[in-house]
Amino acid sequence: MMNEDEKFSKQIVQELLDIIEWGKRLNKIIPQRDLSREEMEEFVLMHLDWWISFFEVAYLWFCAEDIKQMIDKELDKIWKDFDYDEESVTLSHFKESVYRPMKWPLSSVEQRDLLSITKLQGKEIQEALHKHVEKYKHLALHNIDDECFNEDYYKSRLHSLENDEEYENQKRLMDTADKEVHYATGILNSSSLPTWIKDRIDFVRWFMYIRTESIDHFMLVNSAYKSVFKSLSKEFNLAMEEVLHMTYEEIIYSLRKGELTISKELIKSRTHEGYAFLIGVHGSYITTGKEVDELHKLLIPDEGKKEIKELKGQTAFKGIVKGRARIILDRRNSDELKKGEILVTTMTSPEFVPAMKLSEGIITNEGGVLCHAAIMSRELRKPCVIGTKIATEVIKTGDIIELDADTGIVRILKKPS
């Protein structure tokens, strides 16, 4: 498709940016008070429209890695036919350097803003901290019923930056990452590569930014919709977590009827026992109970996992480290990681950044070289292997492991006795 229409990639980027702006508008118009049934229905339908638009384009996240691989193959074919201003720029150096975000997403800007607060004095610090909390507190809200970051959270991070060595270390890391973004733009623009491949590389760079930026603003929408789901919780006499386990259709029909159209027992079963939502050619189907366990076993068999001693993934940032593994499945428990441990998780998000800074290295089940963990590992200079698929199922907290991010291999060296 990118071959057929040179404007295609720019249109996709603009559509993604428009959805981010849509989220900002929702954040401004949702009242933070108890709502009437009519208001609840209106805002739930607005959320559904936004949600569908968000995920229609967000599915491209799973294509961006393939697009990058296609670009790399094209570069392999044409590199020798185009001169480069600097003889030192080899093809491997170009590939290694050019894939950086077009700019930093909100969660990365937050780190830089917090760093700047440490150099303020007296009342300026408290005033700046208050503004910082208001601007960034939503970055904890992967779910609507999550709790926002509070002032104590940011104070604790500021406190660690009062140590001159830690401050200089973080500033050096961020300055290096900023220079790499600037260098990526320069190395691409100064090449004599054809415009069509430059545009494709720019598309990937925009995607590296937008992928995290859109999630950061997804959480902003979650913040705005707290009042909507608090009102729904009161209307249906359910916990907010339970309302979040209803479908849009069930919520709308229940509001229009003035009472729940499904049983509370079913909602509680979904909430506490889990559920599977299947989307097929002929419609969707939601199930709970034993069927979920059977589906899980069918799709994710356990055979042989206990005997695995070595995992293969994709290198995000090179380096070799050995250390104690720390499995963290819930982002809200990221503060359990101790300095020097190796973080093992399914995927990372902004809440993981303090833990990522403390860690010796990072291993994830999911993701590719454009994911949050990959971007942050390069920014923090932490060895990182991504896309192992089953690291959190094979490795246990306390295992002594070797993270070889030069080859993308993770080895379990010793189990705790």
Stockholm file with secondary structure:
# STOCKHOLM 1.0

chainA/1-417         MMNEDEKFSKQIVQELLDIIEWGKRLNKIIPQRDLSREEMEEFVLMHLDWWISFFEVAYLWFCAEDIKQMIDKELDKIWKDFDYDEESVTLSHFKESVYRPMKWPLSSVEQRDLLSITKLQGKEIQEALHKHVEKYKHLALHNIDDECFNEDYYKSRLHSLENDEEYENQKRLMDTADKEVHYATGILNSSSLPTWIKDRIDFVRWFMYIRTESIDHFMLVNSAYKSVFKSLSKEFNLAMEEVLHMTYEEIIYSLRKGELTISKELIKSRTHEGYAFLIGVHGSYITTGKEVDELHKLLIPDEGKKEIKELKGQTAFKGIVKGRARIILDRRNSDELKKGEILVTTMTSPEFVPAMKLSEGIITNEGGVLCHAAIMSRELRKPCVIGTKIATEVIKTGDIIELDADTGIVRILKKPS
#=GR chainA/1-417 SS CTTTCTTHHHHHHHHHHHHHHHHHHHHHHSCSSCCCHHHHHHHHHHHHHHHHHHHHHHTTHHHHHHHHHHHHHHHHHHGGGSCCSSTTCCHHHHHHHHCSCSSCCHHHHHHHHHHHHTTCCTHHHHHHHHHHHHHHGGGGCSSTTSCCCCHHHHHHHHHHHTSHHHHHHHHHHHHHHHHHHHHHHHHHHTSCCCHHHHHHHHHHHHHHHHHHHHHHHHHHHHHHTHHHHHHHHHHHTCCHHHHTTSCHHHHHHHHHHTSCSSCHHHHHHHHHHCEEEEEETTEEEEEETHHHHHHHHHHSCCTTGGGCCEEECEEEECCEEEEEEEECCSGGGGGGCCTTCEEEESCCCGGGHHHHHHSSEEEESSCCTTSHHHHHHHHHTCCEEECCSSHHHHCCTTCEEEEETTTTEEEEEECCC
#=GC SS_cons         CTTTCTTHHHHHHHHHHHHHHHHHHHHHHSCSSCCCHHHHHHHHHHHHHHHHHHHHHHTTHHHHHHHHHHHHHHHHHHGGGSCCSSTTCCHHHHHHHHCSCSSCCHHHHHHHHHHHHTTCCTHHHHHHHHHHHHHHGGGGCSSTTSCCCCHHHHHHHHHHHTSHHHHHHHHHHHHHHHHHHHHHHHHHHTSCCCHHHHHHHHHHHHHHHHHHHHHHHHHHHHHHTHHHHHHHHHHHTCCHHHHTTSCHHHHHHHHHHTSCSSCHHHHHHHHHHCEEEEEETTEEEEEETHHHHHHHHHHSCCTTGGGCCEEECEEEECCEEEEEEEECCSGGGGGGCCTTCEEEESCCCGGGHHHHHHSSEEEESSCCTTSHHHHHHHHHTCCEEECCSSHHHHCCTTCEEEEETTTTEEEEEECCC
//
